[in-house]
Amino acid sequence: MNHLPIYLDYNATTPVDPLAAQALEPWLRERFGIPSSAHPYGKEAKAAVETARAEVAALIGGRPEDMIFCGNATEANNLAIFGVARALRGERRHLVTSAVEHPSVMQPMRWLEAEGWQLTVLPVDGTGRVRMEAAAQAIRRDTALISVMLANNETGTMQPVSEIAALAHAHGAFMHVDAAQGAGKISVDVHEIGADLLTLAGHKFYAPKGVGALYVREGTPILPIMAGAGHERGLRPGTENVPHIVALGTAARLAQEGLAREAARLQQLRDALQERLVIAIPCLLLNGHLTERLPNTLNLSFPGVAGWQLLAATPEIAASTGSACHAGGHTVSDVLAAMSMPREQALGAIRLSLGRFTTTAEIEEAANALINAWRGLAGAIG
């Protein structure tokens, strides 16, 4: 193959937008000051960081002063969970999360459980959405924090986070939303959601890897989880990564400016891809919610073949499967397992996620490649 495959793995990571890269470059060379310095180099850097803070806040409808820059979404999730737990450990000892969370949420929750906190893991239905009746029963007077993602990285299924937040606040609990997959793809407003804390990942909306942010609503009890100087309101010590923060701000502004138009374009491309595959492949199954899902995400189970086999047979495409390889075998992802999906269906899952640079021609080529590969594999197996 003389060219790179068609990239349909935007939920894993996005390329850096050229304008974000352009904004970053000067801060690697001549503009090298740090925001804490009092001289002109430092003042210039501080002004750039604050501009980016406002741009990132605007993406989620928040206040600039409530944004904390972090190294990535994993760090932001850890700060949200451990930080609130540290602040409330003497008052409340119960936590709630969902069965389909990213490891950077689930593992901190499990660590706290091992330290004596009580943890409730909310079940999801067959579409991957949290069961609201379970959430209503789980939240208690001693619940400190509820953490439920905005949208799932594998299926694209969006969670009823505003309804869960309302339940949390009615019991005096705080609500954390991991919006790493949703921000930049769909409209996000922290006030409409009711989030007290909300996580962003730069590399999910065309900023570089190595930068993220945590929104912390004013009045939310939270303590730092690292010791150091008083950067970022004393919550995230360490010299600010000015180049990547500037790029994050630019990427947030670009995402906000074209949000509705791009979401509609991606949904149209996604639906066209799904239609082509459904017509050509009998018994093809959609994994996730039919309507309450990200506009760019298509998770499908191909009958009679394993997802990894199908992707191996389509080198023209770069995408992900719904299983992981361990010790020579393949295991079903935790997300698909939590949806009570039959093993064969889960092993046949492929996630196709579209993005800013996906074209109509690429969708047509990808559809043809998948159809031809499936027919070849199904025929050989049959």
N, C-alpha and C positions, 0 to 999 in steps of 0.2 A: 504494500500500500504506500503510495507516494505522498499522501497528505494525511493530516491529522483527522481522527474520526469526528463525526458530528457530536458536539458536546451537548448532552441532555442530562447533566448532573448538577444543575444550578443549585439544588438544595444542599449539595455537599459544599460547594464554594462557587463564588462568582469570579470572573476575571475583573481586574481593576479597571474601572472606567478610565479612558484616556484623559478626561478632564480632571479626575481625582489624582491620577499619576502626575499630571502637569502641575497641579497645585502643590503636590508633595515635594517635587524635586528641588526647588530653591532652599527648602528647609534642611536639606541634606548637605548643602554646600555653604553659600555665603550667609545664609540666615541661620546660624548655628547656636544662637543664644538659648539660655534656659529661662523659663518664666519667673523664677525666683530672683534673678539678678536685677539690680537697681539701675544698671547702665542701659544705654539705648538698645543694645543687642537683646537684653532681657525683656525690656519693655515691649519691643517689637514681637517677641515670642509670646509674651503674656496676652497681648492684644489679639494675636492670631488664634490662640487657644480659646479665648473668650468668644471670638466670632464663631468658631467651630462649635462651641458649647451651645450657642443660640441656634445654630443651624440644626444640630442634632435634636435639641429640645423641640423645635418647630415640627420635626417629623412626627412626633408623638403627642403634640399638643401640650407639652409641659413647660415649666419655667426653666430658663437656663441655670439658675442657681440650684436647681434640684438634680442636675446631671453630674454624675461622677464618672470620669474616664477610667477605664480598666484596660488590662492587657488583652482580654477576650471575653466571650460570653461565659465561658466556664468560670473564670475568676469572678465575674459579676454575679453569677448564680451562687457561688460559694459565699461571696460577701453578703448577699441578701439573706441567705438561709442561716449561716453561722452568725452573721452580725446581729440579726434580730433575735436569734436564740440566746446569744450572749447577753443581750440587753434585757430579755424577759425571763431568764432562767429561774429567777426567784419567785416569779408570779404565776407563770403558765408553763405547763410541761407537756403539751399535746401539739402534734403537728399533723398536717393533712397534705397529701399529694395524690397524683393519679398514677395508674398503672402503666401509662404510656409516656412517662417523662424521659427526657434526655438523661444520660448517666450523670451529668454535672449537676442535676437536681436530685436524682434518686440516690446517688452515693452519699452526698452530705446528709440527706435524710436518714439513711441507714446508719451512718456514723453516729448521728445524734441518738438514734434508737439504741445503739450499742452502749451509749453513755447513760442510758436510763430514761430518755424521753419516750413518751408513748407516740406511736405513729399509726395513722390510718391511711391505707392505700386505697383510693377509690377505684372501683371497677369501671370498665367501659363497656358499651354495647357493641354489637357486631360491626358498626360503622366507625368505631374508635372514639366515640364521644362519651364523656363522663355521664354516668347515670345520676341525674339531679336528685332523685329520691335518696340515693346513697349519700350524696353530699349533704343533704338536709339532715340526715340521721347522724352523720359523722361529726359535724361541727358542734363543739361543746363550749361550756363557759370557761374552760381552762385551755382552749385552743389558742396557741400563740400565733401560728402562721399557717397559711394555706398557700401552696405553690402549684399552680396548674398552667401549663403552656398555652399560648395563644393558638398555635397551629402545629400539627405534628410534622416532623421532618420526613417521615417515611410515606405517610398516606396523604398528607396535606389537610387532614380533617381538622376543622376549627372547633375549639371548645367554647362552651357557654360561660366564658370567664366573667362577664358582667353579672350574670345571675349568681354565680358562685361568690363573687366579691360582695354582693348584697347580703348573702347569707353570712359571710365572714364578719362583715361590719355589724350586723345585727347582734352578733355574739361578742363583739369587742375584739375580734381577731384581725390580723393584718393579712393583706393579699399580695402575693408576689406572682407576676406573670412573666414567664420566659417567652419573649417575643422575638427570639433570634430568627425564627423562620418566617414570621409574619411581617415584621417591620420592613417597609420598602416594597412589599408586594401588595398589601391591602392597607386601607386607611386604619390608622391606629391613633386613638385618643385616650390618654391615661384617665381623663375625667369620665368619659363615657364608659370605659371599662371598669373604673373603680379601683384601679391598681394603686397600691401604696408603694410598690416597688416593681420595676419593669426592666428587663434585660434586653440589650441590643448587641448584635454581633456585626462588626464592620464588613467582614468578608462574605456576608450573606446578601449585602446590597451594594457591591461593587467598590468597596473600600479595600485597602490591603488587609492581609492577615496580621494579627498581632495588635489589634485595637478593638475595643468594645466600650460599652457604657452601661451604667446602672442608674435608672431614675429612682430617686428616693424622695417621696412626698414629704413636705415639711411636717414635722411633728412625729414622724415614724421613728420608733425607738430602734437604734442600730449602733453597734460598736465596731471598731475596726478589727480585722482578723490578722493583720500584720502590724509589726511595730516599726516605727521609723519617724520621719519628719511629718509635718502637718499638711502635706499636699491634699488636694481634693477634699476640703472641709475636714481634714484629719481622718478620713475614712480609707484613703488609698495612698500610703506612703510610696515615695519613689519619684525620681525626676520624670516629668511628663514626656511622653513620646511625641514631641511636637510635630514632626513630619507626618506621622500617621494620624494624629488627631486632626490636623488640617485637612488631610485627605478624607477622613471620616466625615467632617463637616461638609465638604464639597459633595461627597457621595449622598449624604442625607438631603442636601438641598436639591440635587438632581432627581433623586427618588421622589421627593415631595412634589416637584414641579410637573413631573410626567406621570404621576401615580395612576389616576383614573384611566388615562389613555392607554398606558402600558398594560394595566390589568385587563382591560377589554381586549387588547390585541393578543395577549398571551392566552386568555381563555378561549378565544376563537381558534387559535392554533392548536391548543390542547384538545379541544372538542373535535377538531377536524382529524387529528391524529387518532383519537379514540374511535371515531366513526369509521375510519378506514380499516382499523384493526378489527373492530367488532363485525363488520361486514364480511371480512375475509377469514376470520378464525372462529369457528363454532365453539360455544361454551367458554369464551373468554370472559373473565370475571373482573369487575371493578372492586378494588379494595379501598374502603373509606366511604365517606359520606358522599351522596350523589350531588348535593348542592352546597353544603357547608364545608367547603374545602378551598384550599388556595387556588387561584386561577391558573397557576403554572404547573400544577402537580397532577400526575397521572400514575397511579399505582395499579398494575394489572397482573392477574395470574393467568399464565398461559397453560392450557390443558395438556397433560401428558408429557410435559418436559419440565426440567428444573430451570430456574431462572439463570443460574450460572452457566448452564449448558447453552442456553439461548444467546446470552451475551458473548460467550466464547465463539459462537458461530456467526456473530455479527460484529466483526472488527471495525465496521464502518461507524459504529455507535459507541459513545462513552456514556454509560449509565450505571445504575446500582441495582443490586438484588435485594430480596427480602430475607436473605439468609446469610449466615457467616460461616466461614470454613474453620473448623477446629479439629486438629489432630487427624486430618485426612477425611473427616466427615463434614456434613453440613447441618447446622442447627437453625431452627426457625428464629427470627428476630423476636425480641421481647415484646415489641409493639404488636406484631401480628398474632403472637401467642395470647396476649392480653385480650385480643378481640375474639378469642375462642375459635380461631380459624382452623379448619382441618389441615393437617400437616402437609398433605400433597398440594393443597392450594397455596399454602404459605411458601413452600419450597419453589413453587412455580412463579413467584411474584417478582416483578421488575418495577423499579421506580424510574419514570421518565419525567424529568423536571426541566422546564423550559426557562429561557431568560431573555435579557435585553437584546442579545445578538443572535437569537434564533430566527431563522427565516422560513418562509413558506416552502421554498425549495428543499430546505433541510428536512422539514417535516415529511414531505412527500418521499424523499429518499430514505429516511429512517423507517417509515411505514413499509415501504417495499422490502427493505432489508430484513425487517422483523418477520414479515409475512413469509418471505422465501425461506428464511432460516427455520421458522417454525414448521413449515411444510416438510422441509428436508428432514428435520429431527423426528417429527411425528411419524413420517413415513418409514423412517429407518427403525424406530421403536416398534411401530405397529407391525 
